[in-house]
Amino acid sequence: MNSADDEIKFVVVVRKDLGMGVGKIAGQVGHACSTVVWENPDRVANWFKYGNQKKAILKVQSESELIEIIKKAQAYGIITTIIRDAGKTQIEPNTMTCCGFGPDYSTKLDRLTGHLKLL
């Protein structure tokens, strides 16, 4: 249950096992942010209006760890925005690099990702 003062936020979880440089990571996080806006305009409008566009960038150490979180998010009804790289620079084509979760209530996202560390 969400209280009236529960914030809305967006969380991006990045795979650290890929050895991406900081610029590559920034690009992948940017893809997650722009894709969620494009694919979920109504939900994002509430995030813009009521959530001050709050976001957190977190990390996991493996693809399997990210997949586990994605499965839980989907079971909880949280929007998932999976980003796969085109393979033009540092990463093999179609590699899952990160995933965006939400925008949704902070309490809901914290249950999913609260155990992860900031990037």
Backbone as JSON Lines, residues from 0, in Angstrom:
{"i":0,"aa":"M","n":[0.85,-1.18,0.0],"ca":[0.0,0.0,0.0],"c":[0.89,1.24,0.0]}
{"i":1,"aa":"N","n":[0.53,2.23,-0.77],"ca":[1.31,3.46,-0.9],"c":[0.59,4.6,-0.21]}
{"i":2,"aa":"S","n":[1.34,5.37,0.57],"ca":[0.75,6.53,1.23],"c":[0.69,7.69,0.25]}
{"i":3,"aa":"A","n":[-0.1,8.69,0.61],"ca":[-0.27,9.85,-0.27],"c":[1.03,10.6,-0.48]}
{"i":4,"aa":"D","n":[1.96,10.49,0.47],"ca":[3.23,11.21,0.33],"c":[4.36,10.34,-0.2]}
{"i":5,"aa":"D","n":[4.05,9.14,-0.67],"ca":[5.07,8.25,-1.24],"c":[5.55,8.84,-2.57]}
{"i":6,"aa":"E","n":[6.84,9.03,-2.7],"ca":[7.4,9.62,-3.91],"c":[7.36,8.64,-5.09]}
{"i":7,"aa":"I","n":[7.37,9.21,-6.28],"ca":[7.49,8.43,-7.5],"c":[8.92,8.59,-7.99]}
{"i":8,"aa":"K","n":[9.54,7.47,-8.38],"ca":[10.91,7.55,-8.89],"c":[11.11,6.52,-9.99]}
{"i":9,"aa":"F","n":[12.26,6.61,-10.61],"ca":[12.7,5.71,-11.68],"c":[14.05,5.17,-11.27]}
{"i":10,"aa":"V","n":[14.25,3.87,-11.41],"ca":[15.51,3.24,-11.03],"c":[16.11,2.57,-12.26]}
{"i":11,"aa":"V","n":[17.4,2.77,-12.49],"ca":[18.12,2.05,-13.54],"c":[19.17,1.18,-12.87]}
{"i":12,"aa":"V","n":[19.18,-0.1,-13.23],"ca":[20.16,-1.04,-12.69],"c":[21.11,-1.43,-13.82]}
{"i":13,"aa":"V","n":[22.4,-1.21,-13.59],"ca":[23.45,-1.39,-14.6],"c":[24.29,-2.62,-14.28]}
{"i":14,"aa":"R","n":[24.63,-3.38,-15.3],"ca":[25.54,-4.53,-15.14],"c":[26.99,-4.05,-15.08]}
{"i":15,"aa":"K","n":[27.66,-4.34,-13.98],"ca":[29.07,-3.95,-13.82],"c":[30.02,-5.01,-14.37]}
{"i":16,"aa":"D","n":[29.55,-6.21,-14.61],"ca":[30.42,-7.29,-15.09],"c":[30.88,-7.09,-16.53]}
{"i":17,"aa":"L","n":[30.27,-6.17,-17.24],"ca":[30.61,-5.96,-18.66],"c":[31.84,-5.09,-18.85]}
{"i":18,"aa":"G","n":[32.28,-4.41,-17.82],"ca":[33.46,-3.55,-17.94],"c":[33.24,-2.33,-18.82]}
{"i":19,"aa":"M","n":[32.03,-1.82,-18.87],"ca":[31.74,-0.64,-19.69],"c":[32.43,0.58,-19.11]}
{"i":20,"aa":"G","n":[32.92,1.45,-19.98],"ca":[33.48,2.72,-19.55],"c":[32.37,3.65,-19.08]}
{"i":21,"aa":"V","n":[32.76,4.73,-18.42],"ca":[31.75,5.64,-17.86],"c":[30.88,6.27,-18.95]}
{"i":22,"aa":"G","n":[31.46,6.58,-20.08],"ca":[30.67,7.15,-21.17],"c":[29.66,6.16,-21.72]}
{"i":23,"aa":"K","n":[30.06,4.91,-21.84],"ca":[29.16,3.86,-22.31],"c":[28.02,3.66,-21.32]}
{"i":24,"aa":"I","n":[28.35,3.62,-20.03],"ca":[27.31,3.48,-19.0],"c":[26.34,4.65,-19.07]}
{"i":25,"aa":"A","n":[26.87,5.86,-19.21],"ca":[26.0,7.04,-19.3],"c":[25.05,6.92,-20.49]}
{"i":26,"aa":"G","n":[25.56,6.44,-21.61],"ca":[24.72,6.26,-22.79],"c":[23.63,5.23,-22.57]}
{"i":27,"aa":"Q","n":[23.96,4.12,-21.93],"ca":[22.98,3.06,-21.68],"c":[21.89,3.54,-20.72]}
{"i":28,"aa":"V","n":[22.29,4.26,-19.67],"ca":[21.32,4.83,-18.74],"c":[20.42,5.83,-19.48]}
{"i":29,"aa":"G","n":[21.01,6.62,-20.36],"ca":[20.23,7.55,-21.18],"c":[19.21,6.83,-22.04]}
{"i":30,"aa":"H","n":[19.6,5.69,-22.61],"ca":[18.66,4.89,-23.4],"c":[17.49,4.43,-22.54]}
{"i":31,"aa":"A","n":[17.77,4.0,-21.31],"ca":[16.7,3.55,-20.41],"c":[15.74,4.69,-20.11]}
{"i":32,"aa":"C","n":[16.28,5.87,-19.85],"ca":[15.44,7.03,-19.53],"c":[14.59,7.45,-20.73]}
{"i":33,"aa":"S","n":[15.19,7.53,-21.89],"ca":[14.42,7.98,-23.06],"c":[13.42,6.92,-23.52]}
{"i":34,"aa":"T","n":[13.77,5.66,-23.39],"ca":[12.86,4.59,-23.81],"c":[11.63,4.53,-22.92]}
{"i":35,"aa":"V","n":[11.81,4.68,-21.61],"ca":[10.64,4.64,-20.73],"c":[9.7,5.8,-21.02]}
{"i":36,"aa":"V","n":[10.24,6.95,-21.37],"ca":[9.4,8.11,-21.73],"c":[8.61,7.8,-23.0]}
{"i":37,"aa":"W","n":[9.27,7.24,-23.98],"ca":[8.64,6.94,-25.26],"c":[7.55,5.87,-25.13]}
{"i":38,"aa":"E","n":[7.83,4.82,-24.33],"ca":[6.93,3.68,-24.26],"c":[5.81,3.82,-23.23]}
{"i":39,"aa":"N","n":[5.95,4.75,-22.28],"ca":[4.98,4.88,-21.18],"c":[4.64,6.33,-20.89]}
{"i":40,"aa":"P","n":[4.14,7.07,-21.87],"ca":[3.96,8.51,-21.69],"c":[3.03,8.89,-20.54]}
{"i":41,"aa":"D","n":[1.97,8.13,-20.3],"ca":[1.03,8.49,-19.22],"c":[1.68,8.32,-17.85]}
{"i":42,"aa":"R","n":[2.38,7.21,-17.65],"ca":[3.04,6.97,-16.36],"c":[4.14,7.99,-16.14]}
{"i":43,"aa":"V","n":[4.86,8.3,-17.17],"ca":[5.96,9.26,-17.06],"c":[5.42,10.66,-16.76]}
{"i":44,"aa":"A","n":[4.26,11.0,-17.29],"ca":[3.67,12.32,-17.01],"c":[3.46,12.51,-15.51]}
{"i":45,"aa":"N","n":[3.01,11.47,-14.81],"ca":[2.84,11.55,-13.36],"c":[4.18,11.69,-12.65]}
{"i":46,"aa":"W","n":[5.19,11.0,-13.14],"ca":[6.54,11.09,-12.57],"c":[7.06,12.51,-12.71]}
{"i":47,"aa":"F","n":[6.86,13.1,-13.88],"ca":[7.29,14.48,-14.1],"c":[6.51,15.44,-13.2]}
{"i":48,"aa":"K","n":[5.2,15.21,-13.08],"ca":[4.34,16.13,-12.34],"c":[4.5,16.0,-10.83]}
{"i":49,"aa":"Y","n":[4.58,14.76,-10.33],"ca":[4.56,14.54,-8.88],"c":[5.86,14.0,-8.3]}
{"i":50,"aa":"G","n":[6.77,13.54,-9.13],"ca":[7.96,12.88,-8.61],"c":[9.24,13.66,-8.74]}
{"i":51,"aa":"N","n":[9.17,14.87,-9.28],"ca":[10.37,15.68,-9.48],"c":[11.45,14.94,-10.26]}
{"i":52,"aa":"Q","n":[11.04,13.97,-11.05],"ca":[11.94,13.17,-11.88],"c":[13.04,12.5,-11.05]}
{"i":53,"aa":"K","n":[12.72,12.1,-9.84],"ca":[13.69,11.43,-8.97],"c":[14.11,10.11,-9.61]}
{"i":54,"aa":"K","n":[15.42,9.85,-9.57],"ca":[15.94,8.6,-10.12],"c":[17.14,8.12,-9.33]}
{"i":55,"aa":"A","n":[17.39,6.83,-9.4],"ca":[18.56,6.22,-8.75],"c":[19.21,5.28,-9.76]}
{"i":56,"aa":"I","n":[20.54,5.3,-9.8],"ca":[21.29,4.41,-10.68],"c":[22.05,3.44,-9.79]}
{"i":57,"aa":"L","n":[21.71,2.16,-9.93],"ca":[22.26,1.12,-9.07],"c":[23.03,0.11,-9.9]}
{"i":58,"aa":"K","n":[23.7,-0.84,-9.23],"ca":[24.52,-1.8,-9.97],"c":[24.27,-3.23,-9.51]}
{"i":59,"aa":"V","n":[24.48,-4.15,-10.46],"ca":[24.53,-5.58,-10.19],"c":[25.82,-6.11,-10.79]}
{"i":60,"aa":"Q","n":[26.18,-7.32,-10.4],"ca":[27.46,-7.89,-10.84],"c":[27.32,-8.92,-11.96]}
{"i":61,"aa":"S","n":[26.08,-9.23,-12.38],"ca":[25.92,-10.25,-13.42],"c":[24.58,-10.11,-14.14]}
{"i":62,"aa":"E","n":[24.52,-10.73,-15.31],"ca":[23.27,-10.76,-16.06],"c":[22.21,-11.55,-15.29]}
{"i":63,"aa":"S","n":[22.61,-12.67,-14.69],"ca":[21.63,-13.49,-13.96],"c":[21.01,-12.73,-12.8]}
{"i":64,"aa":"E","n":[21.79,-11.9,-12.12],"ca":[21.27,-11.08,-11.03],"c":[20.24,-10.07,-11.57]}
{"i":65,"aa":"L","n":[20.54,-9.47,-12.71],"ca":[19.61,-8.51,-13.31],"c":[18.33,-9.21,-13.77]}
{"i":66,"aa":"I","n":[18.46,-10.38,-14.37],"ca":[17.29,-11.13,-14.83],"c":[16.37,-11.49,-13.66]}
{"i":67,"aa":"E","n":[16.96,-11.87,-12.53],"ca":[16.17,-12.19,-11.34],"c":[15.34,-10.98,-10.88]}
{"i":68,"aa":"I","n":[15.96,-9.81,-10.91],"ca":[15.25,-8.58,-10.51],"c":[14.15,-8.25,-11.52]}
{"i":69,"aa":"I","n":[14.44,-8.42,-12.8],"ca":[13.43,-8.17,-13.85],"c":[12.21,-9.07,-13.64]}
{"i":70,"aa":"K","n":[12.44,-10.35,-13.37],"ca":[11.32,-11.28,-13.16],"c":[10.47,-10.86,-11.97]}
{"i":71,"aa":"K","n":[11.11,-10.45,-10.88],"ca":[10.37,-9.99,-9.71],"c":[9.58,-8.73,-10.04]}
{"i":72,"aa":"A","n":[10.2,-7.81,-10.76],"ca":[9.52,-6.56,-11.13],"c":[8.28,-6.84,-11.95]}
{"i":73,"aa":"Q","n":[8.4,-7.72,-12.9],"ca":[7.25,-8.06,-13.75],"c":[6.14,-8.7,-12.92]}
{"i":74,"aa":"A","n":[6.51,-9.54,-11.94],"ca":[5.51,-10.15,-11.06],"c":[4.82,-9.11,-10.19]}
{"i":75,"aa":"Y","n":[5.54,-8.04,-9.82],"ca":[4.98,-6.96,-9.0],"c":[4.21,-5.94,-9.83]}
{"i":76,"aa":"G","n":[4.22,-6.09,-11.16],"ca":[3.54,-5.14,-12.03],"c":[4.3,-3.84,-12.25]}
{"i":77,"aa":"I","n":[5.61,-3.88,-12.06],"ca":[6.46,-2.7,-12.27],"c":[6.91,-2.67,-13.73]}
{"i":78,"aa":"I","n":[6.86,-1.51,-14.34],"ca":[7.34,-1.35,-15.72],"c":[8.82,-1.69,-15.77]}
{"i":79,"aa":"T","n":[9.21,-2.52,-16.74],"ca":[10.63,-2.83,-16.96],"c":[11.03,-2.36,-18.35]}
{"i":80,"aa":"T","n":[12.16,-1.68,-18.41],"ca":[12.68,-1.16,-19.67],"c":[14.07,-1.77,-19.88]}
{"i":81,"aa":"I","n":[14.1,-2.9,-20.58],"ca":[15.35,-3.62,-20.79],"c":[16.11,-2.98,-21.95]}
{"i":82,"aa":"I","n":[17.39,-2.7,-21.71],"ca":[18.24,-2.09,-22.74],"c":[19.27,-3.11,-23.21]}
{"i":83,"aa":"R","n":[19.31,-3.3,-24.52],"ca":[20.29,-4.19,-25.15],"c":[21.14,-3.35,-26.09]}
{"i":84,"aa":"D","n":[22.43,-3.59,-26.05],"ca":[23.36,-2.77,-26.84],"c":[23.35,-3.18,-28.31]}
{"i":85,"aa":"A","n":[23.57,-2.2,-29.17],"ca":[23.64,-2.45,-30.62],"c":[24.95,-3.11,-31.03]}
{"i":86,"aa":"G","n":[25.96,-3.05,-30.17],"ca":[27.22,-3.73,-30.45],"c":[28.16,-2.97,-31.36]}
{"i":87,"aa":"K","n":[28.06,-1.66,-31.39],"ca":[28.9,-0.87,-32.3],"c":[30.2,-0.39,-31.66]}
{"i":88,"aa":"T","n":[30.32,-0.5,-30.33],"ca":[31.55,-0.01,-29.69],"c":[32.14,-1.06,-28.75]}
{"i":89,"aa":"Q","n":[31.81,-1.02,-27.48],"ca":[32.48,-1.83,-26.46],"c":[31.86,-3.19,-26.2]}
{"i":90,"aa":"I","n":[30.61,-3.39,-26.55],"ca":[29.83,-4.54,-26.11],"c":[29.35,-5.34,-27.33]}
{"i":91,"aa":"E","n":[29.23,-6.65,-27.16],"ca":[28.7,-7.51,-28.22],"c":[27.24,-7.15,-28.51]}
{"i":92,"aa":"P","n":[26.81,-7.28,-29.77],"ca":[25.42,-6.97,-30.12],"c":[24.42,-7.76,-29.28]}
{"i":93,"aa":"N","n":[23.33,-7.1,-28.93],"ca":[22.19,-7.69,-28.21],"c":[22.5,-8.04,-26.75]}
{"i":94,"aa":"T","n":[23.59,-7.52,-26.2],"ca":[23.92,-7.75,-24.79],"c":[23.04,-6.86,-23.92]}
{"i":95,"aa":"M","n":[22.4,-7.47,-22.91],"ca":[21.61,-6.69,-21.95],"c":[22.58,-5.92,-21.07]}
{"i":96,"aa":"T","n":[22.5,-4.59,-21.11],"ca":[23.44,-3.74,-20.36],"c":[22.84,-3.18,-19.08]}
{"i":97,"aa":"C","n":[21.54,-2.9,-19.11],"ca":[20.87,-2.32,-17.94],"c":[19.37,-2.48,-18.1]}
{"i":98,"aa":"C","n":[18.67,-2.13,-17.05],"ca":[17.21,-2.15,-17.1],"c":[16.66,-1.03,-16.24]}
{"i":99,"aa":"G","n":[15.67,-0.34,-16.75],"ca":[14.96,0.67,-15.98],"c":[13.74,0.06,-15.33]}
{"i":100,"aa":"F","n":[13.43,0.52,-14.13],"ca":[12.27,0.04,-13.38],"c":[11.43,1.23,-12.96]}
{"i":101,"aa":"G","n":[10.14,1.19,-13.33],"ca":[9.26,2.3,-13.03],"c":[9.09,3.19,-14.26]}
{"i":102,"aa":"P","n":[8.69,4.44,-14.0],"ca":[8.53,5.1,-12.71],"c":[7.38,4.47,-11.91]}
{"i":103,"aa":"D","n":[7.61,4.41,-10.59],"ca":[6.64,3.83,-9.68],"c":[6.89,4.4,-8.29]}
{"i":104,"aa":"Y","n":[6.07,3.98,-7.35],"ca":[6.23,4.46,-5.98],"c":[7.55,3.97,-5.38]}
{"i":105,"aa":"S","n":[8.21,4.85,-4.63],"ca":[9.49,4.53,-4.01],"c":[9.41,3.29,-3.14]}
{"i":106,"aa":"T","n":[8.35,3.16,-2.36],"ca":[8.24,1.99,-1.48],"c":[8.19,0.7,-2.28]}
{"i":107,"aa":"K","n":[7.54,0.72,-3.41],"ca":[7.44,-0.47,-4.27],"c":[8.8,-0.79,-4.89]}
{"i":108,"aa":"L","n":[9.48,0.24,-5.4],"ca":[10.79,0.02,-6.01],"c":[11.85,-0.35,-4.98]}
{"i":109,"aa":"D","n":[11.75,0.2,-3.78],"ca":[12.72,-0.12,-2.73],"c":[12.62,-1.59,-2.32]}
{"i":110,"aa":"R","n":[11.42,-2.16,-2.35],"ca":[11.28,-3.6,-2.06],"c":[12.02,-4.43,-3.1]}
{"i":111,"aa":"L","n":[12.08,-3.92,-4.32],"ca":[12.71,-4.63,-5.43],"c":[14.22,-4.42,-5.47]}
{"i":112,"aa":"T","n":[14.66,-3.18,-5.26],"ca":[16.08,-2.83,-5.49],"c":[16.79,-2.25,-4.27]}
{"i":113,"aa":"G","n":[16.13,-2.21,-3.14],"ca":[16.71,-1.58,-1.95],"c":[17.99,-2.23,-1.45]}
{"i":114,"aa":"H","n":[18.23,-3.47,-1.83],"ca":[19.45,-4.17,-1.4],"c":[20.66,-3.85,-2.28]}
{"i":115,"aa":"L","n":[20.45,-3.17,-3.4],"ca":[21.54,-2.87,-4.33],"c":[22.28,-1.61,-3.93]}
{"i":116,"aa":"K","n":[23.54,-1.53,-4.35],"ca":[24.37,-0.36,-4.07],"c":[24.3,0.62,-5.24]}
{"i":117,"aa":"L","n":[24.51,1.89,-4.91],"ca":[24.58,2.92,-5.95],"c":[25.74,2.65,-6.89]}
{"i":118,"aa":"L","n":[25.56,3.0,-8.15],"ca":[26.63,2.86,-9.13],"c":[27.74,3.82,-8.77]}
